[in-house]
Amino acid sequence: MAENKPRLTRLSAILTQLQSRKIITAKQLAERHQVSIRTIYRDIRTLEQSGIPIITEEGRGYSIMEGYKLPPVMFTEDEAIALIIAEQLILKNKDQSLAESYERAITKIKSILKHNQKTNTEFLTSRLQIRNNPKEEKTSRYLIQLQSNITHFQVIEIDYLSVEKYASQRKVEPFALYTTKDNWILIAFCRKRADYRAFRLDRIQSLRVTNEQFTPHGITLEQYLENCRKQWENTPDIQLSQAPNTFALNQKNKVMQRVKVKPFNLIGIAIRTTNENGQAEKEIAGLWNTFLAENTVEQIPNKIDPTIYSLYTDYEDDHTKPYTAILGCKVSTLDNIPQHMIGKSFEGGDYIKTSVKGDLMQGLILKEWSRIFTLDMDRNFEADFEVFGEKAQNPSNAEVDFYVGVKN
């Protein structure tokens, strides 16, 4: 144990730490000062005997009586310099509310610096240059507000515009904040999706605090991030660290485009299925076996080309409820539908398009849909489909396009 620090210095530091936190444990103080817990007990008694109103909470730690005020804290020159460097870093961040709040705070701190410290910090400021955010952009303004919402467990409503330019309104329970590559990210429990979602603060168009409070979440930020790592084999930083023009919705850097799909007619074979208990995985695989074994493509009349479409439609609700899966080809007319097949008139609309490449025999399609289910897309559940064109002819190295219907 490092007992060699002057006791007066340690007592002063402990007093400062008690003022800076709501509660602190003897173990935390002992680790901070590299002394034994018994030494901390003696230090606390000494402070109490000197008239400091320290409250001991059994099993929790120590705090100072609310309302008790001490003279302003004096900063060493090194500490003052650290504050000035921090000021320059924070002023370069892209959230307006953080920059403004810190600027007000640092002005108050500067007011209690010694005269020579003020001179030195002003000189240092003129000799510092932070190269982050050289254009001085301020792309968000909600960081300070969201910190308050997190600590007070307030439900908020946000108008959100995704990078793919589709808008949605969400009621969310703020959970945590982090920053990566100049972007601040809000992690929140989205009531619309009944799951945690990540929202870039620069994509929040407006924010409203409701009168509703939520029950504190049952997991920590570390647990949330660990769950993400297990699910994607990467941290969420990967999807959120891209510049706006290359921002991807997923953790594998797959670019997703918003496209307009024109109406078309489809003839093929179909089943009614559900994703519950892995039923769709087995039944759609069986549908594919039938489709290929019976050479269904050659039996489809009036087909435009041999490209195969796997269409999912007639959803009862969302992807967790029954829907119809159709394997077929585009046709010029539905006037001639073979008896063992069905015809479907697809209305087209707004879609998010993405592509995957890999081995179809290794669950490529199922893995991609599992990923899509987790994404924060405002789906309409009218129809979704996959396209198996020329690039999908080699099953071991196939490229398949996915189209997910979204609200306009």
C-alpha angles and dihedrals in degrees: 000000000000098000091154096090108107108263093227090056091049093048090051091049092048090051090052091049092050089054094048098053136049091228135355131186129231088240092056091049092047092051092046094053097031094235133121122276088241088060090052090052089055091047092052091051090050091053091048091050090052090059102264107143099229117176117212115207110195112238092006113060142242136321138168120251110267113257095026109132129199130192115277116284115253119223127219116230091254091052092048091051090050090054092052092050090048089051092056092048094049094046087057094056118102101238112097096200093055093048093049095045094048092047090055091046095048090050089059091047092050089054091068097045119112117258094254091047090054090051093049095046092049090051091047092050089058090053098048126089125177113199097200115110095005092184091058091234120181107197102165138033107183105081098101092043091051092050088058092047090052095051094044095043093235122169111229136193119220135187104218130193113195123216086253086061100246117133129218139168117229137186106209143174107227111230111166146341133220138164132224131170093352093308122115112214129202117207109201140161104251111212091200092058096030089225143079116283135182119232125189109227092221088060094054105104097187138354131207126187112219128208089244124103126200133215111262112264117261097227135064125234089252090055091048092052091046089054088052091050092051092048099045104019086235138069120260089253091086096066094041101043096070120107112255094259093056099033112144127204094221141052095251097065094248109159114228121201131202109229140172113236119203121224119268141170123243133195123190147101124301148190135192110235147150136220092230116118092358092291096137092050091059098037097046089048087054090049090053091050090053093044093053098036093053093043089235094176091067091050097055110103124220093010116170095213139338095263109131121226124199103201125190114196148140092059115189088213124319132340091289092065131068120289140165122259117201126188113196151101136272113266134192093228142010093216094107114043116168114238096247093047137066133223124221130191107212114205099203122212140148116347142173110226127203135159135216131194129200147076113336089201091060096064096268095154096044092049092051093050090047087055093046091053089063096050123104098242124144094233122190096201092218097118139337128181149179125223121216105191135154092306090059096058094098105066093198093054105022127157114211128185119220124203119193118191115233136179116265 
